Amino acid sequence: MTMASDVETSVEAKQRLGVAAGLALLGAGLILVMGVLPAE
Amino acid sequence: LLSASLDAHGVSGKDAVYLQGLNGPAIGPLMYLGAKHMVTGYDHLLFLVGVIFFLYRLKDVLLYVSLFTIGHSVTLLAGVLGGIRANPFLIDAIIGFSVVYKAFENMDGFKRFLGFQPNTRIAVLIFGLFHGFGLATKLQEFDLSPNGLVANIVSFNVGVEIGQGLALTGILIALTWWRSHRAFFDHAFATNAFVMACGFLLVGFQLSGYFLS
């Protein structure tokens, strides 16, 4: 029961990290493509 | 405007004209330029924020900052005095990646995904080498006179350390105040995600510069 709970917590943390990293990449890409590069 | 501010971290304007016409030792001005470059160096500062984000003991802060200082001093001096050249865009892209790396580590990313934590001290030292090389490439853009070059580069490096000390003091005061509030723990993950986004932005901007130049 505890092991299953640990696995769930780990998967949840990985998902959270993945979403955060994805959003960071997406946000940076959008700023770059929409704001920075056209101004170059 | 955003582009201009992102690109502003090189040595430009009056400072560039001054460096170009420099002939002979100019210890004070070079120390000022080094300090200014560090205080306004958002890429170096972002990395330092990442490094000290979860360091609570002053002893640890000093240790990690010393490793970073050793790293960037070695390559700044060796780069300029030894004439070692590299593409500034690629070096700055690696500096941007160092920001991403540290933020990901602060988010516990390596432990979660790889199951182990790469040695942070070695990482800080290695990225410090790249940050110093980044500083060197900025100076190598100018045809610096060999007259007084050693004194000038050492002065620039001392200025960099002074600027780093000033910036770090400010960051540490702000972080210490923030840590005394519960909001620090609530927002630590999101803050590092934001730092990571800034790192990605720097990488993207520099790689764009590399491929478009």
gemmi code that builds the backbone of each chain (N, CA, C; Angstrom):
import gemmi

chains = {
    "A": [
        ("MET", (0.842, -1.207, 0.000), (0.000, 0.000, 0.000), (0.875, 1.255, 0.000)),
        ("THR", (1.924, 1.207, 0.871), (2.846, 2.339, 0.945), (3.640, 2.466, -0.344)),
        ("MET", (4.073, 1.293, -0.882), (4.847, 1.316, -2.118), (4.028, 1.889, -3.265)),
        ("ALA", (2.768, 1.490, -3.337), (1.890, 2.007, -4.385), (1.735, 3.515, -4.236)),
        ("SER", (1.617, 3.952, -3.006), (1.468, 5.382, -2.740), (2.728, 6.152, -3.141)),
        ("ASP", (3.912, 5.560, -2.865), (5.187, 6.178, -3.241), (5.300, 6.323, -4.754)),
        ("VAL", (4.891, 5.248, -5.446), (4.945, 5.265, -6.909), (4.034, 6.362, -7.456)),
        ("GLU", (2.821, 6.444, -6.865), (1.873, 7.481, -7.305), (2.456, 8.877, -7.088)),
        ("THR", (3.068, 9.081, -5.910), (3.671, 10.386, -5.598), (4.780, 10.706, -6.585)),
        ("SER", (5.594, 9.690, -6.897), (6.706, 9.891, -7.825), (6.202, 10.242, -9.221)),
        ("VAL", (5.170, 9.528, -9.670), (4.602, 9.789, -10.997), (4.015, 11.193, -11.043)),
        ("GLU", (3.341, 11.556, -9.952), (2.723, 12.894, -9.873), (3.804, 13.980, -9.938)),
        ("ALA", (4.919, 13.756, -9.197), (6.016, 14.737, -9.188), (6.641, 14.851, -10.569)),
        ("LYS", (6.801, 13.707, -11.250), (7.368, 13.716, -12.608), (6.453, 14.480, -13.559)),
        ("GLN", (5.145, 14.240, -13.413), (4.186, 14.920, -14.287), (4.240, 16.429, -14.050)),
        ("ARG", (4.333, 16.793, -12.766), (4.388, 18.208, -12.391), (5.645, 18.865, -12.990)),
        ("LEU", (6.750, 18.138, -12.879), (8.011, 18.635, -13.440), (7.931, 18.761, -14.966)),
        ("GLY", (7.356, 17.740, -15.585), (7.214, 17.743, -17.038), (6.366, 18.905, -17.513)),
        ("VAL", (5.261, 19.133, -16.824), (4.368, 20.239, -17.197), (5.089, 21.571, -17.015)),
        ("ALA", (5.795, 21.728, -15.866), (6.503, 22.987, -15.592), (7.586, 23.239, -16.638)),
        ("ALA", (8.364, 22.188, -16.954), (9.442, 22.338, -17.946), (8.845, 22.630, -19.325)),
        ("GLY", (7.751, 21.953, -19.650), (7.085, 22.184, -20.934), (6.556, 23.603, -21.041)),
        ("LEU", (5.935, 24.077, -19.959), (5.417, 25.448, -19.964), (6.555, 26.464, -20.073)),
        ("ALA", (7.666, 26.181, -19.374), (8.828, 27.081, -19.426), (9.361, 27.161, -20.851)),
        ("LEU", (9.452, 26.000, -21.510), (9.948, 25.944, -22.886), (8.983, 26.641, -23.839)),
        ("LEU", (7.691, 26.370, -23.654), (6.664, 26.977, -24.507), (6.660, 28.494, -24.343)),
        ("GLY", (6.689, 28.945, -23.088), (6.681, 30.391, -22.810), (7.889, 31.074, -23.435)),
        ("ALA", (9.076, 30.467, -23.234), (10.299, 31.048, -23.793), (10.231, 31.069, -25.321)),
        ("GLY", (9.739, 29.975, -25.899), (9.621, 29.899, -27.361), (8.675, 30.948, -27.915)),
        ("LEU", (7.551, 31.130, -27.234), (6.567, 32.128, -27.689), (7.143, 33.539, -27.624)),
        ("ILE", (7.806, 33.857, -26.518), (8.405, 35.196, -26.364), (9.456, 35.421, -27.456)),
        ("LEU", (10.224, 34.367, -27.706), (11.289, 34.461, -28.707), (10.709, 34.687, -30.110)),
        ("VAL", (9.721, 33.874, -30.460), (9.163, 33.921, -31.816), (8.278, 35.162, -32.039)),
        ("MET", (7.529, 35.543, -31.004), (6.587, 36.654, -31.175), (7.194, 38.016, -30.820)),
        ("GLY", (8.160, 38.020, -29.891), (8.677, 39.310, -29.438), (10.099, 39.617, -29.863)),
        ("VAL", (10.978, 38.677, -29.607), (12.407, 38.969, -29.780), (12.850, 38.913, -31.247)),
        ("LEU", (12.566, 37.790, -31.917), (13.070, 37.626, -33.284), (12.486, 38.647, -34.277)),
        ("PRO", (11.173, 38.966, -34.212), (10.673, 39.982, -35.155), (11.346, 41.335, -34.964)),
        ("ALA", (11.799, 41.616, -33.733), (12.442, 42.907, -33.469), (13.882, 42.952, -33.963)),
        ("GLU", (14.410, 41.774, -34.281), (15.817, 41.725, -34.731), (15.981, 42.319, -36.133)),
    ],
    "B": [
        ("LEU", (12.413, 46.318, -28.189), (12.898, 46.745, -26.862), (13.452, 45.551, -26.092)),
        ("LEU", (12.682, 44.440, -26.159), (13.094, 43.220, -25.452), (14.396, 42.707, -26.053)),
        ("SER", (14.443, 42.778, -27.373), (15.642, 42.317, -28.066), (16.845, 43.160, -27.674)),
        ("ALA", (16.628, 44.467, -27.627), (17.720, 45.377, -27.281), (18.221, 45.104, -25.872)),
        ("SER", (17.280, 44.864, -24.966), (17.691, 44.634, -23.582), (18.378, 43.287, -23.429)),
        ("LEU", (17.940, 42.291, -24.247), (18.591, 40.979, -24.182), (20.004, 41.057, -24.737)),
        ("ASP", (20.177, 41.930, -25.724), (21.461, 42.029, -26.390), (22.409, 42.972, -25.656)),
        ("ALA", (21.880, 43.632, -24.615), (22.645, 44.709, -23.988), (23.750, 44.214, -23.078)),
        ("HIS", (23.876, 42.888, -22.950), (24.862, 42.412, -22.000), (26.286, 42.417, -22.518)),
        ("GLY", (26.470, 42.704, -23.773), (27.828, 42.855, -24.283), (28.407, 44.187, -23.804)),
        ("VAL", (29.663, 44.432, -24.175), (30.237, 45.739, -23.849), (29.930, 46.657, -25.016)),
        ("SER", (29.206, 47.748, -24.763), (28.757, 48.581, -25.868), (28.870, 50.060, -25.516)),
        ("GLY", (28.516, 50.899, -26.490), (28.460, 52.340, -26.276), (29.816, 52.938, -25.912)),
        ("LYS", (29.783, 53.817, -24.916), (30.995, 54.529, -24.502), (32.056, 53.555, -23.982)),
        ("ASP", (31.593, 52.488, -23.304), (32.538, 51.506, -22.758), (33.339, 50.845, -23.883)),
        ("ALA", (32.644, 50.550, -24.984), (33.308, 49.911, -26.121), (34.343, 50.852, -26.740)),
        ("VAL", (33.955, 52.117, -26.890), (34.871, 53.112, -27.463), (36.096, 53.249, -26.563)),
        ("TYR", (35.841, 53.255, -25.250), (36.935, 53.386, -24.284), (37.906, 52.209, -24.397)),
        ("LEU", (37.345, 50.996, -24.436), (38.195, 49.798, -24.508), (39.021, 49.770, -25.791)),
        ("GLN", (38.360, 50.180, -26.877), (39.024, 50.151, -28.183), (40.234, 51.088, -28.209)),
        ("GLY", (40.115, 52.213, -27.539), (41.195, 53.204, -27.582), (42.184, 53.069, -26.443)),
        ("LEU", (42.018, 52.025, -25.652), (42.851, 51.852, -24.454), (44.291, 51.486, -24.834)),
        ("ASN", (45.246, 52.190, -24.227), (46.654, 51.864, -24.468), (47.410, 52.064, -23.150)),
        ("GLY", (47.798, 50.973, -22.517), (48.465, 51.065, -21.216), (47.544, 50.649, -20.089)),
        ("PRO", (48.101, 50.456, -18.898), (47.290, 49.989, -17.764), (46.244, 51.027, -17.344)),
        ("ALA", (45.029, 50.548, -17.085), (43.947, 51.425, -16.596), (43.173, 50.622, -15.544)),
        ("ILE", (43.790, 50.498, -14.379), (43.256, 49.597, -13.347), (41.854, 49.997, -12.875)),
        ("GLY", (41.687, 51.244, -12.495), (40.386, 51.717, -11.979), (39.249, 51.557, -12.980)),
        ("PRO", (39.409, 52.115, -14.197), (38.324, 51.996, -15.185), (37.974, 50.550, -15.529)),
        ("LEU", (39.002, 49.687, -15.618), (38.724, 48.282, -15.974), (37.999, 47.564, -14.831)),
        ("MET", (38.361, 47.930, -13.599), (37.645, 47.338, -12.460), (36.175, 47.779, -12.490)),
        ("TYR", (35.963, 49.038, -12.827), (34.595, 49.560, -12.926), (33.813, 48.812, -14.018)),
        ("LEU", (34.471, 48.626, -15.183), (33.788, 47.936, -16.294), (33.456, 46.484, -15.916)),
        ("GLY", (34.401, 45.822, -15.214), (34.157, 44.441, -14.784), (32.983, 44.356, -13.814)),
        ("ALA", (32.968, 45.279, -12.862), (31.876, 45.289, -11.864), (30.538, 45.587, -12.532)),
        ("LYS", (30.559, 46.544, -13.464), (29.336, 46.923, -14.178), (28.810, 45.750, -15.002)),
        ("HIS", (29.751, 45.053, -15.653), (29.357, 43.918, -16.497), (28.667, 42.831, -15.654)),
        ("MET", (29.168, 42.624, -14.451), (28.600, 41.572, -13.598), (27.262, 42.000, -13.006)),
        ("VAL", (27.197, 43.239, -12.532), (25.962, 43.717, -11.885), (24.808, 43.751, -12.897)),
        ("THR", (25.132, 44.076, -14.160), (24.082, 44.137, -15.183), (23.978, 42.815, -15.965)),
        ("GLY", (24.769, 41.816, -15.552), (24.785, 40.542, -16.286), (23.695, 39.597, -15.817)),
        ("TYR", (22.517, 39.759, -16.413), (21.354, 38.964, -15.968), (21.593, 37.454, -16.098)),
        ("ASP", (22.381, 37.038, -17.109), (22.617, 35.594, -17.274), (23.454, 35.032, -16.114)),
        ("HIS", (24.510, 35.774, -15.743), (25.335, 35.336, -14.618), (24.519, 35.382, -13.321)),
        ("LEU", (23.731, 36.450, -13.179), (22.958, 36.619, -11.941), (21.870, 35.553, -11.811)),
        ("LEU", (21.222, 35.223, -12.929), (20.187, 34.175, -12.891), (20.787, 32.842, -12.436)),
        ("PHE", (21.984, 32.542, -12.955), (22.649, 31.296, -12.567), (22.977, 31.331, -11.068)),
        ("LEU", (23.484, 32.474, -10.602), (23.833, 32.595, -9.181), (22.597, 32.474, -8.289)),
        ("VAL", (21.484, 33.043, -8.744), (20.231, 32.902, -7.988), (19.891, 31.420, -7.857)),
        ("GLY", (20.033, 30.696, -8.967), (19.771, 29.255, -8.946), (20.707, 28.526, -7.994)),
        ("VAL", (21.985, 28.925, -8.015), (22.982, 28.242, -7.167), (22.686, 28.438, -5.684)),
        ("ILE", (22.350, 29.652, -5.306), (22.182, 29.909, -3.852), (20.727, 29.787, -3.389)),
        ("PHE", (19.834, 29.429, -4.307), (18.402, 29.403, -3.970), (18.097, 28.574, -2.721)),
        ("PHE", (18.700, 27.393, -2.646), (18.423, 26.522, -1.492), (19.631, 26.398, -0.553)),
        ("LEU", (20.565, 27.348, -0.635), (21.707, 27.319, 0.280), (21.390, 28.212, 1.479)),
        ("TYR", (21.330, 27.602, 2.645), (20.934, 28.348, 3.843), (22.139, 28.785, 4.667)),
        ("ARG", (23.223, 27.990, 4.615), (24.382, 28.313, 5.443), (25.377, 29.162, 4.662)),
        ("LEU", (25.894, 30.180, 5.328), (26.833, 31.090, 4.682), (28.069, 30.344, 4.177)),
        ("LYS", (28.463, 29.308, 4.942), (29.608, 28.487, 4.555), (29.379, 27.848, 3.174)),
        ("ASP", (28.170, 27.347, 2.953), (27.849, 26.732, 1.661), (27.821, 27.772, 0.543)),
        ("VAL", (27.234, 28.939, 0.856), (27.174, 30.011, -0.142), (28.593, 30.365, -0.580)),
        ("LEU", (29.483, 30.532, 0.408), (30.878, 30.888, 0.105), (31.561, 29.803, -0.720)),
        ("LEU", (31.290, 28.537, -0.376), (31.906, 27.424, -1.088), (31.493, 27.421, -2.566)),
        ("TYR", (30.182, 27.499, -2.804), (29.686, 27.420, -4.179), (30.072, 28.650, -4.994)),
        ("VAL", (30.018, 29.822, -4.353), (30.383, 31.043, -5.067), (31.883, 31.027, -5.373)),
        ("SER", (32.682, 30.455, -4.459), (34.128, 30.345, -4.706), (34.394, 29.440, -5.906)),
        ("LEU", (33.662, 28.325, -5.991), (33.831, 27.415, -7.135), (33.491, 28.132, -8.440)),
        ("PHE", (32.402, 28.901, -8.406), (31.993, 29.663, -9.595), (33.062, 30.701, -9.944)),
        ("THR", (33.593, 31.357, -8.902), (34.611, 32.392, -9.113), (35.890, 31.798, -9.698)),
        ("ILE", (36.321, 30.657, -9.147), (37.533, 29.994, -9.668), (37.317, 29.655, -11.150)),
        ("GLY", (36.168, 29.072, -11.430), (35.846, 28.682, -12.809), (35.903, 29.864, -13.762)),
        ("HIS", (35.177, 30.936, -13.442), (35.115, 32.025, -14.432), (36.403, 32.839, -14.483)),
        ("SER", (37.164, 32.850, -13.381), (38.447, 33.581, -13.412), (39.440, 32.876, -14.331)),
        ("VAL", (39.481, 31.548, -14.234), (40.423, 30.759, -15.046), (40.190, 31.021, -16.541)),
        ("THR", (38.948, 30.911, -16.968), (38.691, 31.036, -18.415), (38.716, 32.488, -18.893)),
        ("LEU", (38.375, 33.412, -18.013), (38.463, 34.825, -18.410), (39.927, 35.176, -18.685)),
        ("LEU", (40.796, 34.818, -17.758), (42.215, 35.137, -17.916), (42.841, 34.326, -19.057)),
        ("ALA", (42.572, 33.012, -19.068), (43.156, 32.154, -20.100), (42.608, 32.519, -21.480)),
        ("GLY", (41.326, 32.840, -21.536), (40.692, 33.170, -22.814), (41.312, 34.401, -23.446)),
        ("VAL", (41.422, 35.468, -22.662), (41.923, 36.725, -23.233), (43.440, 36.690, -23.379)),
        ("LEU", (44.133, 36.286, -22.308), (45.598, 36.319, -22.356), (46.162, 35.201, -23.233)),
        ("GLY", (45.480, 34.066, -23.257), (45.949, 32.943, -24.065), (45.414, 32.968, -25.489)),
        ("GLY", (44.554, 33.936, -25.761), (44.019, 34.072, -27.120), (43.132, 32.909, -27.545)),
        ("ILE", (42.487, 32.252, -26.573), (41.597, 31.131, -26.913), (40.250, 31.720, -27.339)),
        ("ARG", (39.828, 31.367, -28.527), (38.596, 31.957, -29.059), (37.495, 30.919, -29.258)),
        ("ALA", (36.270, 31.376, -29.105), (35.114, 30.516, -29.377), (33.983, 31.407, -29.866)),
        ("ASN", (32.978, 30.789, -30.459), (31.851, 31.581, -30.943), (31.054, 32.125, -29.747)),
        ("PRO", (30.938, 33.461, -29.625), (30.243, 34.050, -28.465), (28.792, 33.580, -28.328)),
        ("PHE", (28.110, 33.361, -29.464), (26.709, 32.911, -29.409), (26.603, 31.533, -28.756)),
        ("LEU", (27.525, 30.638, -29.137), (27.472, 29.277, -28.580), (27.815, 29.280, -27.093)),
        ("ILE", (28.807, 30.086, -26.719), (29.180, 30.174, -25.304), (27.995, 30.745, -24.494)),
        ("ASP", (27.368, 31.796, -25.033), (26.232, 32.386, -24.320), (25.037, 31.429, -24.270)),
        ("ALA", (24.915, 30.577, -25.303), (23.842, 29.566, -25.279), (24.100, 28.563, -24.153)),
        ("ILE", (25.367, 28.179, -23.965), (25.708, 27.251, -22.875), (25.453, 27.923, -21.519)),
        ("ILE", (25.744, 29.226, -21.444), (25.480, 29.971, -20.200), (23.967, 29.951, -19.918)),
        ("GLY", (23.170, 30.132, -20.977), (21.711, 30.047, -20.823), (21.298, 28.660, -20.349)),
        ("PHE", (21.966, 27.632, -20.920), (21.664, 26.252, -20.523), (22.012, 26.015, -19.049)),
        ("SER", (23.075, 26.703, -18.567), (23.452, 26.540, -17.150), (22.322, 27.009, -16.235)),
        ("VAL", (21.592, 28.029, -16.683), (20.450, 28.547, -15.907), (19.335, 27.493, -15.879)),
        ("VAL", (19.085, 26.889, -17.056), (18.069, 25.833, -17.155), (18.452, 24.658, -16.246)),
        ("TYR", (19.712, 24.247, -16.337), (20.221, 23.093, -15.570), (20.013, 23.294, -14.080)),
        ("LYS", (20.415, 24.480, -13.579), (20.347, 24.712, -12.125), (18.901, 24.789, -11.661)),
        ("ALA", (18.053, 25.422, -12.480), (16.641, 25.512, -12.104), (16.023, 24.115, -12.056)),
        ("PHE", (16.361, 23.273, -13.056), (15.838, 21.902, -13.105), (16.304, 21.114, -11.886)),
        ("GLU", (17.559, 21.324, -11.506), (18.094, 20.650, -10.320), (17.353, 21.118, -9.060)),
        ("ASN", (17.107, 22.439, -8.972), (16.381, 22.978, -7.813), (14.957, 22.429, -7.719)),
        ("MET", (14.406, 22.019, -8.877), (13.055, 21.454, -8.896), (13.091, 19.950, -8.628)),
        ("ASP", (14.280, 19.453, -8.290), (14.470, 18.032, -7.980), (14.346, 17.151, -9.222)),
        ("GLY", (14.573, 17.774, -10.369), (14.360, 17.084, -11.636), (15.263, 15.889, -11.871)),
        ("PHE", (16.550, 16.014, -11.526), (17.477, 14.919, -11.790), (17.143, 13.688, -10.959)),
        ("LYS", (16.830, 13.941, -9.682), (16.488, 12.810, -8.805), (15.221, 12.121, -9.293)),
        ("ARG", (14.255, 12.916, -9.723), (12.970, 12.345, -10.162), (13.116, 11.549, -11.451)),
        ("PHE", (13.872, 12.109, -12.405), (13.931, 11.478, -13.722), (15.093, 10.506, -13.895)),
        ("LEU", (16.248, 10.842, -13.304), (17.418, 9.988, -13.488), (17.646, 9.063, -12.302)),
        ("GLY", (17.043, 9.413, -11.175), (17.210, 8.587, -9.982), (18.469, 8.916, -9.200)),
        ("PHE", (19.251, 9.862, -9.689), (20.416, 10.302, -8.930), (20.661, 11.788, -9.183)),
        ("GLN", (21.483, 12.358, -8.301), (21.755, 13.788, -8.374), (23.204, 14.012, -8.845)),
        ("PRO", (23.409, 14.555, -10.060), (24.791, 14.841, -10.475), (25.447, 15.822, -9.488)),
        ("ASN", (26.772, 15.697, -9.336), (27.479, 16.507, -8.346), (27.320, 18.014, -8.633)),
        ("THR", (26.676, 18.696, -7.711), (26.383, 20.121, -7.920), (27.657, 20.963, -7.923)),
        ("ARG", (28.613, 20.604, -7.066), (29.852, 21.393, -6.987), (30.612, 21.346, -8.308)),
        ("ILE", (30.706, 20.140, -8.867), (31.408, 20.002, -10.152), (30.657, 20.779, -11.242)),
        ("ALA", (29.324, 20.693, -11.204), (28.516, 21.392, -12.206), (28.740, 22.901, -12.112)),
        ("VAL", (28.756, 23.431, -10.889), (28.948, 24.881, -10.704), (30.330, 25.298, -11.207)),
        ("LEU", (31.329, 24.465, -10.934), (32.696, 24.762, -11.393), (32.770, 24.747, -12.920)),
        ("ILE", (32.190, 23.708, -13.525), (32.243, 23.594, -14.994), (31.468, 24.742, -15.656)),
        ("PHE", (30.270, 25.030, -15.144), (29.510, 26.140, -15.735), (30.213, 27.468, -15.474)),
        ("GLY", (30.923, 27.566, -14.341), (31.718, 28.761, -14.058), (32.761, 28.988, -15.144)),
        ("LEU", (33.360, 27.889, -15.626), (34.350, 27.987, -16.707), (33.711, 28.612, -17.964)),
        ("PHE", (32.484, 28.193, -18.275), (31.797, 28.733, -19.450), (31.405, 30.202, -19.248)),
        ("HIS", (30.975, 30.536, -18.023), (30.609, 31.938, -17.751), (31.839, 32.836, -17.940)),
        ("GLY", (33.013, 32.367, -17.497), (34.242, 33.138, -17.662), (34.623, 33.271, -19.123)),
        ("PHE", (34.392, 32.202, -19.870), (34.675, 32.229, -21.300), (33.741, 33.224, -21.998)),
        ("GLY", (32.523, 33.306, -21.485), (31.566, 34.286, -22.015), (32.076, 35.703, -21.793)),
        ("LEU", (32.623, 35.944, -20.605), (33.201, 37.266, -20.317), (34.386, 37.530, -21.249)),
        ("ALA", (35.190, 36.482, -21.470), (36.370, 36.630, -22.335), (35.969, 36.984, -23.770)),
        ("THR", (34.922, 36.324, -24.264), (34.517, 36.596, -25.655), (34.055, 38.044, -25.829)),
        ("LYS", (33.483, 38.625, -24.765), (33.051, 40.034, -24.842), (34.261, 40.947, -25.015)),
        ("LEU", (35.339, 40.626, -24.289), (36.547, 41.456, -24.379), (37.305, 41.201, -25.678)),
        ("GLN", (37.213, 39.954, -26.177), (37.941, 39.602, -27.403), (37.350, 40.276, -28.640)),
        ("GLU", (36.129, 40.846, -28.483), (35.522, 41.548, -29.614), (36.315, 42.808, -29.953)),
        ("PHE", (37.152, 43.246, -28.983), (37.925, 44.470, -29.188), (39.382, 44.137, -29.470)),
        ("ASP", (39.990, 45.030, -30.226), (41.407, 44.857, -30.528), (42.190, 45.496, -29.376)),
        ("LEU", (42.278, 44.761, -28.268), (42.893, 45.320, -27.067), (44.403, 45.461, -27.246)),
        ("SER", (44.913, 46.593, -26.791), (46.355, 46.841, -26.909), (47.127, 45.901, -25.980)),
        ("PRO", (48.243, 45.317, -26.481), (49.035, 44.439, -25.608), (49.722, 45.211, -24.483)),
        ("ASN", (49.802, 46.544, -24.629), (50.420, 47.376, -23.611), (49.525, 47.427, -22.360)),
        ("GLY", (49.963, 46.792, -21.291), (49.188, 46.795, -20.044), (48.040, 45.800, -20.044)),
        ("LEU", (48.058, 44.857, -21.002), (46.931, 43.917, -21.138), (46.724, 43.060, -19.874)),
        ("VAL", (47.837, 42.531, -19.332), (47.705, 41.653, -18.151), (47.067, 42.423, -16.986)),
        ("ALA", (47.603, 43.611, -16.710), (47.072, 44.434, -15.605), (45.597, 44.758, -15.849)),
        ("ASN", (45.265, 45.058, -17.103), (43.885, 45.425, -17.417), (42.918, 44.254, -17.262)),
        ("ILE", (43.323, 43.072, -17.713), (42.426, 41.914, -17.619), (42.271, 41.475, -16.162)),
        ("VAL", (43.396, 41.524, -15.416), (43.304, 41.169, -13.986), (42.396, 42.179, -13.278)),
        ("SER", (42.524, 43.462, -13.622), (41.668, 44.496, -13.023), (40.202, 44.248, -13.377)),
        ("PHE", (39.959, 43.884, -14.635), (38.588, 43.585, -15.071), (38.028, 42.417, -14.247)),
        ("ASN", (38.884, 41.401, -14.045), (38.450, 40.229, -13.279), (38.161, 40.596, -11.817)),
        ("VAL", (39.026, 41.445, -11.227), (38.786, 41.892, -9.846), (37.455, 42.657, -9.785)),
        ("GLY", (37.231, 43.483, -10.799), (35.967, 44.227, -10.868), (34.768, 43.294, -10.959)),
        ("VAL", (34.932, 42.213, -11.743), (33.861, 41.209, -11.871), (33.530, 40.629, -10.487)),
        ("GLU", (34.583, 40.339, -9.712), (34.359, 39.753, -8.377), (33.672, 40.762, -7.443)),
        ("ILE", (34.067, 42.033, -7.557), (33.434, 43.072, -6.727), (31.945, 43.178, -7.101)),
        ("GLY", (31.697, 43.206, -8.404), (30.310, 43.290, -8.877), (29.503, 42.084, -8.440)),
        ("GLN", (30.136, 40.915, -8.507), (29.460, 39.684, -8.086), (29.132, 39.734, -6.596)),
        ("GLY", (30.087, 40.238, -5.809), (29.872, 40.370, -4.360), (28.716, 41.302, -4.051)),
        ("LEU", (28.666, 42.423, -4.765), (27.588, 43.397, -4.551), (26.231, 42.790, -4.918)),
        ("ALA", (26.196, 42.159, -6.098), (24.937, 41.566, -6.557), (24.492, 40.440, -5.628)),
        ("LEU", (25.457, 39.622, -5.208), (25.135, 38.496, -4.322), (24.577, 38.964, -2.989)),
        ("THR", (25.163, 40.052, -2.468), (24.680, 40.594, -1.189), (23.200, 40.959, -1.309)),
        ("GLY", (22.887, 41.651, -2.398), (21.492, 42.041, -2.622), (20.582, 40.829, -2.757)),
        ("ILE", (21.030, 39.841, -3.548), (20.216, 38.628, -3.774), (20.028, 37.876, -2.454)),
        ("LEU", (21.098, 37.774, -1.674), (21.026, 37.035, -0.407), (20.083, 37.713, 0.581)),
        ("ILE", (20.137, 39.048, 0.629), (19.231, 39.783, 1.532), (17.774, 39.510, 1.129)),
        ("ALA", (17.515, 39.612, -0.185), (16.149, 39.382, -0.676), (15.702, 37.945, -0.408)),
        ("LEU", (16.609, 36.983, -0.674), (16.257, 35.568, -0.467), (16.025, 35.266, 1.016)),
        ("THR", (16.868, 35.835, 1.882), (16.730, 35.594, 3.329), (15.386, 36.129, 3.823)),
        ("TRP", (15.031, 37.313, 3.345), (13.737, 37.889, 3.742), (12.596, 36.991, 3.239)),
        ("TRP", (12.707, 36.554, 1.987), (11.652, 35.736, 1.375), (11.520, 34.383, 2.081)),
        ("ARG", (12.680, 33.825, 2.461), (12.664, 32.517, 3.111), (11.979, 32.554, 4.472)),
        ("SER", (11.921, 33.738, 5.076), (11.296, 33.846, 6.392), (9.767, 33.821, 6.276)),
        ("HIS", (9.280, 33.793, 5.032), (7.833, 33.731, 4.810), (7.466, 32.360, 4.220)),
        ("ARG", (6.250, 31.927, 4.540), (5.764, 30.651, 4.042), (5.682, 30.649, 2.505)),
        ("ALA", (5.486, 31.847, 1.950), (5.331, 31.978, 0.499), (6.544, 31.424, -0.246)),
        ("PHE", (7.702, 31.433, 0.402), (8.908, 30.921, -0.264), (8.713, 29.466, -0.670)),
        ("PHE", (8.234, 28.660, 0.280), (8.060, 27.231, 0.000), (6.891, 26.992, -0.957)),
        ("ASP", (5.890, 27.864, -0.873), (4.734, 27.720, -1.772), (5.117, 28.026, -3.221)),
        ("HIS", (6.060, 28.969, -3.387), (6.364, 29.454, -4.741), (7.742, 29.058, -5.258)),
        ("ALA", (8.478, 28.286, -4.452), (9.847, 27.913, -4.861), (9.850, 27.160, -6.193)),
        ("PHE", (8.933, 26.213, -6.347), (8.861, 25.401, -7.569), (8.547, 26.292, -8.775)),
        ("ALA", (7.519, 27.153, -8.613), (7.117, 28.031, -9.723), (8.221, 29.033, -10.051)),
        ("THR", (8.921, 29.502, -9.036), (10.008, 30.460, -9.270), (11.110, 29.816, -10.095)),
        ("ASN", (11.440, 28.570, -9.758), (12.483, 27.875, -10.526), (12.011, 27.552, -11.941)),
        ("ALA", (10.706, 27.315, -12.088), (10.162, 27.106, -13.440), (10.317, 28.392, -14.251)),
        ("PHE", (10.098, 29.530, -13.590), (10.258, 30.826, -14.257), (11.727, 31.058, -14.641)),
        ("VAL", (12.629, 30.735, -13.695), (14.071, 30.868, -13.967), (14.449, 29.980, -15.145)),
        ("MET", (13.868, 28.768, -15.174), (14.125, 27.843, -16.270), (13.653, 28.443, -17.604)),
        ("ALA", (12.478, 29.087, -17.582), (11.953, 29.725, -18.798), (12.915, 30.818, -19.274)),
        ("CYS", (13.447, 31.585, -18.327), (14.424, 32.630, -18.693), (15.659, 31.988, -19.328)),
        ("GLY", (16.079, 30.853, -18.782), (17.233, 30.133, -19.330), (16.951, 29.663, -20.745)),
        ("PHE", (15.764, 29.080, -20.960), (15.382, 28.628, -22.310), (15.375, 29.812, -23.284)),
        ("LEU", (14.874, 30.952, -22.796), (14.815, 32.154, -23.632), (16.229, 32.575, -24.053)),
        ("LEU", (17.148, 32.547, -23.091), (18.539, 32.918, -23.399), (19.155, 31.943, -24.410)),
        ("VAL", (18.901, 30.640, -24.207), (19.430, 29.628, -25.134), (18.867, 29.878, -26.540)),
        ("GLY", (17.559, 30.053, -26.614), (16.900, 30.264, -27.911), (17.411, 31.520, -28.596)),
        ("PHE", (17.549, 32.581, -27.821), (18.005, 33.851, -28.383), (19.428, 33.722, -28.941)),
        ("GLN", (20.302, 33.083, -28.169), (21.696, 32.953, -28.608), (21.826, 31.984, -29.788)),
        ("LEU", (21.057, 30.894, -29.781), (21.115, 29.960, -30.911), (20.560, 30.604, -32.175)),
        ("SER", (19.521, 31.439, -32.004), (18.997, 32.176, -33.164), (20.085, 33.069, -33.729)),
        ("GLY", (20.793, 33.752, -32.824), (21.885, 34.629, -33.248), (22.958, 33.844, -33.990)),
        ("TYR", (23.245, 32.633, -33.497), (24.289, 31.798, -34.115), (23.878, 31.388, -35.533)),
        ("PHE", (22.623, 30.927, -35.668), (22.213, 30.423, -36.975), (21.902, 31.550, -37.969)),
        ("LEU", (21.529, 32.726, -37.447), (21.191, 33.830, -38.343), (22.380, 34.714, -38.667)),
        ("SER", (23.457, 34.583, -37.873), (24.603, 35.498, -38.097), (25.448, 35.051, -39.298)),
    ],
}
model = gemmi.Model(1)
for chain_id, residues in chains.items():
    chain = gemmi.Chain(chain_id)
    for i, (resn, *xyz) in enumerate(residues, 1):
        res = gemmi.Residue()
        res.name, res.seqid = resn, gemmi.SeqId(i, " ")
        for name, pos in zip(("N", "CA", "C"), xyz):
            atom = gemmi.Atom()
            atom.name, atom.element = name, gemmi.Element(name[0])
            atom.pos, atom.b_iso = gemmi.Position(*pos), 0.0
            res.add_atom(atom)
        chain.add_residue(res)
    model.add_chain(chain)
structure = gemmi.Structure()
structure.add_model(model)
structure.setup_entities()
